[in-house]
Amino acid sequence: MKNPQKGVMPGIGLNYIRFAIEEPHLFRFLFQSDFFNGTTLPEMTDSKDLTPVISAMQEAVGAKSTEQVKEILLTI
């Protein structure tokens, strides 16, 4: 994301909104669909259905492996 906001709470909220604007399809998929309903975050990151998203994120952040991307997702 470009120019993330400083400060924890305002930054989280504003980056959430920025993410929704910059990646509307991914935002809807992750936060507004029931696709992963009842699934824990570790289960979700291991899902084969999320592989295209993990791969795109790996390329976008320059991660060396999908495991690095999964670690980023779990940390965030």
C-alpha positions as CSV (number, residue, x, y, z in Angstrom):
1,M,0.0,0.0,0.0
2,K,1.1,3.5,-0.7
3,N,1.9,5.9,2.2
4,P,0.5,3.8,5.2
5,Q,-0.8,6.0,8.0
6,K,1.2,6.4,11.1
7,G,-0.4,5.5,14.5
8,V,-1.9,2.2,15.2
9,M,-5.7,2.7,15.4
10,P,-6.1,5.4,12.8
11,G,-3.6,3.6,10.6
12,I,-5.5,0.3,10.7
13,G,-8.8,2.0,9.9
14,L,-7.4,4.2,7.1
15,N,-5.4,1.3,5.6
16,Y,-8.5,-0.9,5.7
17,I,-10.4,1.8,3.7
18,R,-7.5,2.3,1.3
19,F,-7.3,-1.5,0.7
20,A,-11.0,-1.5,-0.1
21,I,-10.5,1.3,-2.6
22,E,-7.4,0.0,-4.2
23,E,-8.4,-3.7,-4.3
24,P,-12.2,-3.8,-4.4
25,H,-12.5,-7.4,-5.7
26,L,-10.0,-8.9,-3.3
27,F,-11.6,-6.8,-0.4
28,R,-15.0,-8.2,-1.2
29,F,-13.7,-11.7,-1.5
30,L,-11.9,-11.6,1.8
31,F,-14.2,-9.5,4.0
32,Q,-17.7,-9.5,2.4
33,S,-18.2,-13.1,1.2
34,D,-19.0,-16.2,3.2
35,F,-16.4,-18.2,1.3
36,F,-14.2,-18.6,4.3
37,N,-16.9,-18.5,6.9
38,G,-16.0,-20.6,9.9
39,T,-12.4,-21.0,8.8
40,T,-9.5,-20.0,11.0
41,L,-6.8,-17.7,9.5
42,P,-4.2,-20.5,9.4
43,E,-6.7,-22.8,7.7
44,M,-7.5,-20.1,5.2
45,T,-3.9,-19.4,4.3
46,D,-3.4,-23.1,3.6
47,S,-6.5,-23.4,1.5
48,K,-5.9,-24.3,-2.2
49,D,-8.7,-21.8,-3.1
50,L,-6.5,-18.9,-1.8
51,T,-3.4,-20.0,-3.8
52,P,-3.9,-17.4,-6.6
53,V,-4.2,-14.6,-4.0
54,I,-1.1,-15.9,-2.1
55,S,0.8,-16.1,-5.4
56,A,-0.2,-12.5,-6.4
57,M,0.8,-11.2,-3.0
58,Q,4.2,-13.1,-3.2
59,E,4.9,-11.3,-6.5
60,A,3.7,-7.9,-5.2
61,V,5.8,-7.9,-2.1
62,G,8.8,-9.7,-3.6
63,A,8.7,-12.6,-1.2
64,K,10.9,-15.6,-1.9
65,S,8.3,-18.2,-0.9
66,T,4.6,-18.6,-0.3
67,E,5.5,-19.4,3.4
68,Q,6.8,-15.8,3.8
69,V,3.5,-14.5,2.4
70,K,1.5,-16.7,4.8
71,E,3.6,-15.4,7.7
72,I,2.8,-11.9,6.7
73,L,-0.9,-12.6,6.6
74,L,-0.8,-14.3,10.0
75,T,1.2,-11.4,11.4
76,I,-1.2,-8.7,10.1
